């Protein structure tokens, strides 16, 4: 993730939009969920997702830094003269053929691929952020039931692949704590 954050500094006209995109994706959203976000989906702290893959609306809490980045992006758009309302897309395209329109699923993938190239990360895709988020939730010690709710997974079985690495790292850390050794 450090390389991704650094790569954002190398972007030109899409820098603010892509910073908001990365911050949103880093909270476990699917690309298809991001496409459907409107300005009214963001209340300054939470994202409300009425349309999800499993047809269950959900609230996604954002870290303070992420909330600020998304709010700054919205403010930046209004400072450029864009008139926003509740149904305005949260993220917009900068592609000449789709300038100002809702950022599409393909546009999200293209933006992430570009950031991956700048970061030197091969095959970076939006879903990688979802995996990282789920792993981080487990490593933070969040109950898997709550983590599953935050990621919008319908079942434990569907959530399980996202948590394997996190559970392994947590088990190793627990072992070292139990025997009184430092975790490296």
N, C-alpha and C positions, 0 to 999 in steps of 0.2 A: 504494500500500500504506500510505503514511503516513496517509492519510485513513481507511482501514479500521481501523488500529490506534487512531486517535483515537476513532472511532465506538464501539469496544468499551467505552470509558469511560462512554458514555452509556446503556449497557444496565442493566437492573434485575436480576431474578432469573435471567436466562439468561447473565449476564456471564461467569461462570467457564466454563460449558459452551461458550459461543460463542468465547471466547478459545482454548480447547483445539481447537475445531473449525477456527478460522482457522489456527492453527499447524499442524494436521495437513494441511489442504487446501493450505497454502503449501509443502508438500513434494511436490506433484504428484499426490496421490491423486485418484482419481475419486470422485464422490459415492457410487456404488454400492459402492466398496471401503470407504469410511468406514462405511457402514451395517453392514457385516459385522464390524467390529472389536470384539473382546472385551477385557476387562481384561487377559487373558493375551497379547494381541497386542502389548502394550507391555512391554518389558523394562527400561525406565528410560532407554534411549538409542535403541533401534531399534523400528520397527513391523514386525511380521511379517504379511504378507498372504497367507494360504493360497489364497484365492479371488479371482482377478483376471479381468478381461475376457478375457484371452488364455489363461486356464487355466494360467498359469505362476506359481507362488508367488514372492514377492519380499520382500526386506528393504529397508526404507526408513530410512536414517539420518536422525535428527533433529538440528537445531542444538541446542546446549546450552540456550538460552533456551526453545525449544519443548519439550524434554524436561522442563524444570522446570515449565512451565505445565501440561502433561498430568499430571505427577505431582501437582501441587498440586490439580488438578481431582479426581483420584481420591481424594486425601487429604480434600478438602472433603466429598466424598460420604460417606466413612466417618465423618467427624466429625458429619455430620447423622444418623448412625445406620443408614445403609444397610450391609447385610452383603453384601460383594462376594466373588465366587469367580471362578475362571478363565473361566467361561462368561458372566459378567455383561457386558452391553453396555458398551463403553467410553464411548459418548455416549448420554445418555438425553433423552427428551422432557420438556418442561415444559408441554405443552398439557394443559388440564384433562381431556380425554377419554383421554389416553394417558400421563398423569403417571407417570414412572419407567420407562416401557417404552423399548425400543430406539428411538433417534432414526431416523426413517424417511427415505427418499429425499426425499419431499415436505417433511418437516420440515427437512432440510438446506437445501433450496431456499428455504423460507420464512425460515429464520434468515438466510441470506445476502442475500436481498432486503431484509429489515429493516435489516441492517447497511449495505447499499448506500444505502438511503433516508437513514439517519442520517449517512452519509458524503457524501451528495450525489452519488452515483455511480449514474447511470441504468443499469438492466438488468444489475446485478451478479449474476453467477451462479457456482456452484462451479467450473465448468470454467475460468473466467478465471484462477483461481489456478494451475491446471495449466499454462496458457500462460505465465504469469509465471515459474513455476518452471523450465520448460524453457529459456526465454530467459535467465534468470539463470545456469543451468548453463553455457550456451554462453559468456556474457559473462565468467564466472569462468575460462574457458579449459579447462573439463573436456572431455576427448575426447568427441566425439559418440557414440561407441560406449558409453562409460560412462554418458553422460547418458541415452541411450536405455534402458539397463538400469535406471537409477534411476527413470525414468518408466514403465517397464513396456510400452514399445512393442515389438511383435514385429518390425517391419521399419523400415528406413531411410525407406522411402516414407511410412509412417504418421507417423514422427517429424518429417519434413521441415517441414511447415507450422508447427510450434512453434518452429523455430529460425531462420526467415528474418530476423526483426527483429534477433535477437541476432547472427547472422552479419554482417548489414549494419553494425551498430554496431561489431563487432569489426574489420571490414575498414576502416572509417573511422578507427578508433583506430590500427590498424596503419599506415595511410597517413601519418597525422600524426607518428607515432613515427619512421617511415622518413625523413621529410623534416626531422626535428628540430624540429617545432613542437609546442606544447602542445595536448593534447586538451581541448576545452571541454565 
